[in-house]
Amino acid sequence: MIQDIAPMKFHNEYQQRECRDKDIVFLFSGNKLLVKKDSKISFFYIKEFSKELIKETEQEADGFGNKRLQYLFSIDDVQYYLLNVWTKEEAEKEVEKQLDEQVNRQSKKQNHNIGNMEWVTIRSLRETVSKKDCFAAATAYHLYVWYRDNRYCGRCGKELQPDTKERMMRCACCGNMVYPKIAPAVIVGVIYDNKILMTKYSDREYKKYALIAGFTEIGETAEETVRREVMEEVGLKVKDIVYYKSQPWGFDSNLLMGFYARVEGTDAITLDKNELSLAEWVPREQVAGMDDKISLTREMMENFYQNGEKCLQ
């Protein structure tokens, strides 16, 4: 899955670090990421960005919150940073500055040409970059969305500042503390007579086969979410719920939890057309080759192909 990048190691400890030329910087605009695109898509190194663009404040009185770069995490010895830009207009201005800097470098014959810049949707990276890069971009996007949406205190309206010791936004006025949003959700492989229930969404960009999925609501266990979501989306009762694996999914700020479950009673489907365009029983032998090595959903499909109803044990 996307997080399985061994032998490389992911370090998410919150620290204040100095950026280096070999480190990576992300610039997002909405659901898009600025990338280098020549023969393949790649990310920007610190050294490739304008010195002015990434310069951290030297005014200690302004505090940690006014730095242009926010340290996110490391993979092995490479550090990943977020450029603190929150609106489309700001992002476009930064790109203009970067283009000017590129022209300046070329005129001075500096060996830092960044090639062609392009905005790409964050989800498109599932098909275009390595697993490690996809995981890094998705996790960075998760944090970008949280930082972008928590600039002001929801209690008193004052500006929030990043804490210096942990991943948290703090209000100096009222003391409110805001931690990263992680939304738990379930993926369910519903099994009946050596077949698995496969679905397609009705209103999403993703048009491939999926499994039943949904967010855990207030006061609910993950197992209760499984029962409710299956009933709501396809009108089936389930039993013998078995946990499989979990997965961080930064594209939607999720922690996904995978389960298999057996149909209790009839296998007749009642489709919720607001959520799904299709739900159908697919025989085990037709589920081969579904795993994309990225998503929990696709791995669960492949696991069913390999093991059938043993998934329920």
N, C-alpha and C positions, 0 to 999 in steps of 0.2 A: 504493500500500500504506500501511499504518498509519503508517510513518515518513516518508512523502512529504508534508511539511507546508510546503514552499517556497511563498511567499518567506519564511515564518517560519523562524528558525534555532534549532536545538537545540544547547545548550551543556552538555556533560556534564563539563567540567573540575571537579575537586574543589577547592572553596574554602570558607573560612569567611566567611560573610556575615551582615550584619545584616538581619533581616526588616523589611518595610515593609507598610503597610496594604494595598497593592494586590497583594501576593503571595498565593500559594495554599498552603493547608495540608491535608494528607491525614490522615485517621484511619481505619485499617483494623482489622477484627476478623475474623481468619481470612481467608476469601476474599471478605469483604464490605467495602464502602467507605461511609462516611457522606457523604451528599450532601444538597443542598437540592432539594426537589421541589415545584414549584408548577405552572406551565404547562409547564415543561420541567425537566430535570435539570441542575444546575450544581454547581460546587465551592465550597468555603468560602474567602473571603478572610480574611487574617490579622485584619483589623479586625472581622470578624464573630464571632470566637472570644473567649471570656473572656480578659481580661487576665491573670488568675491562671493560666489553663489553658496559655497559650503562653509565659509568662514564662521567660526563660533565666536560668540561675543566675548570680549576681553574685559567687559565691565562687570566685575563680580557683584556689584550692587544690584544689577538687573536680575540676578539669580539664574538658576539652572534652566528655568522655563523659557528663557529668551534665546537659547542656543538654536542655531539654524538646523542642526542635526540632532536627531534623537537616536541613541543607541537602542537597537532592538534585541539582537541575539547574535550568537556565533555558530558557525559550523566548522568544526576543527579550528584552524587558526585564523579563519576569515571572519571579520566582523561585518554585520549588516546594519545599515543606518536608514532612517526615514528623514527625508527633507520635509521640514515643517511648512507645507503649503496646503491650504484647505479648500480653496475655491477653484473653479475652472479658469476664471480670469487670472488668478495668481499663477496657476500652472502654465498658462499660455505665455505669460510674461517671462517666466523662468526659462521656457524653451527658447524664446527670442534671445534672451541673454546668452543662452548656451550656444546658439547658432552664431551669434556675434563672436563669442569666444573661440569657436571652431575656426572661423575665418581668420581671426587674429593669429591663432596658432599656425595655420597653414601659411600665412604671409611670413611668419618668422621661421618656417620650416621646422617647427617642433614636431617631435614624433609622438603626438598624442591625438591624432585624427580619430574621431569617434565614429566615422562612417555615417550611415543613414539612420536618423532617428525616426521612431514611429510610435504612435500610441496604439497599444493592443489591449483588448479586453482581458481581464485577469483570468477568466475561465478558458480562454483560447490557449493558454500556456499548457494545459493538460495534453495538448496534441503536438506541441512545438518545441518543448525544452526537456531537459533531463528530469528525472524524478527529484533529484536534490534541488534543482533550480525551481521546479514547480512547488515543492514544499516550502522553500524559502520565500517565494513570492506570495504564496497563499497565506503563510503565517505573518509576513510583513503587512499584507492587506488587512488581515484581521486586526492587527494593532493600529494600522492607519485609520480604519473606520472608528475604532474606539477613541483614539486621540481626537479625531475630527469632530466626533459627536459629543465630546465631553470637554469642551473648552470653557464652558461657564457652569457655575453651580446651579443645580436644579432646585436647591433649597432657598438660596438668597440671591442668585443671579450674578454674583461676582465672578471674576475670572479665576479659573482653576490653574494650579501650577503643578508640574510633575514633582512627586516626592523625591528626595535624594537617596532614600534607603531601600525602597521597594517599588514595584510597578503599581503605582497608584497616583491618582490626581487628587490634590488636596486644596480645600478652600481655606485661605488664611483668615477669612472674615468670620465664618461660622463653624469651621472645623469639619465640614462634610468631607468624607473620604470616598472616592469612587474607584472601584477596581475594574479590570478588564471584563467585558461581557463575554460569557461563555454560555451558549444556549444548548442544553441537552436535547437530543432528538434520537429517535429509534429508526432502524432499518429492519424490516421484517421479511424473512423468507417463509411464506406460507406454503405448506406442503400438504398434498392430498394424493394418495394412490400413485406415488412415485412421479408426481408432477409438481412443479413449482409455479406459483402465481406471479406472472410478470405483468408490468403495467407501463403505460406511457402517460406523461403529464399532459394536461390540456392547455396550459397557458405559459409554458416555460420555453426558453431557448433550447434546452436539452431535449432532444427528440428520440433518443435511443431507449431501449428497454431499461426499466428500473424495477425496484421492489417497493412494496408498501412502506411509506415513511411519514414521520410527523414529529412535531415538537412535544416534549413533555410539558404538561400544564401544571399550574400551582396545585400543590397537595397530592400529586400523583407519583406513584412509583413508576419505574421504567416498564415493568411488566403490565401495569395498568394502562400505560400508554399504548403498548402493543395491542391489547384487547380493544381499546377504544378506537384507535386508528384503523385497524382492520375492519371493524364493524362500520365505522363512518364511511370509509372509502369504497368498500366492496360488499358490505352487508353480511359478512361471515363471522361466526363465532370460532374462537380458537382455544386450544388447550395444549398441554405439554410444552410450555414455553421454555426454550433453552437458550442461554446466553452464548454468543459466539466470540466476538471481539469488539474493541472500540477503536475510534479513529478521530484525531483532531481534523477539522475541516474548516480552514480559515476563510474559504470563499464565502461562507455564510455565518461565520463566528460560532460554529457548532462544535460540540463533542458528540459524535455519532456512536450509538451503541447498537450492535447487530444482534438480532435474535432470530431463531427459527421457531416455528409453531405449527402444530397440526390442526387441521380443520376439525371442528366438532359439529357433527350433523351433516346437513346438506352442503354440497359444493357449488350451489347455484349462486351466481354473482349478481349483486345489485349495485350497479356502477354509480358513483357520485360524479356526475359529468362536470361539476364545477372544479373538481380536483384532477380528474383523470379523463383522457380521451380513449383509453383502452385498458382492459384487464382481461387476461386470458391464461388458461392453464397450459403450460408448456412441458412436454415430456422430458424426462431427464436427458435422454440421448440427444436432444436438440439444443441443449444449453452449452455445448462445448465451445471453447474459444472466447468466452465472454470476458475473461479477466484482462483488465488494462494495466495492472500493476499499480494503479493509482487509488481507486476508490474501494471502500468497504463493500459497497453494493456489488460491484463486479467480481470481487473476490468471493463473496457469498454465493453468487451464481456458479462460479467455477467449483467451489467447494461442494455444492449440491450435485454438480455433474460428476465429480469424483467419488462422492460418498453416498449419494441418494438419501434415503430416510435414516441412515446412520447419523445424519446431522442432528437428529432429534434425541440422540442418546446423551 
